[in-house]
């Protein structure tokens, strides 16, 4: 099982990136890990609604003018690095 999956979500008011973690106990640690991106306006841990396999998700709101596709790629890369480092430390 992959440690996370991410999706771009469109809404009428704001595009977001949602991160679904395999281990939801890491939500707060991952939220803190992502706070270094200057293009992120806000990060929230939210209850998932719908047919997702996770009960919670990390919702990322980007600043005006940020390229959501590039940010998703950067966030995914950062999270892969995070999980690789975490696995090496065990």
Secondary structure, 3 states (H helix, E strand, C coil): CCCEEEEEECCCCCCEEEEEECCHHHHHHHHHHHCCCCCEEEEEEEECCCCCCCCEEEEEEECCCCCHHHHHHHHHHHHHHHHHHHHHHC
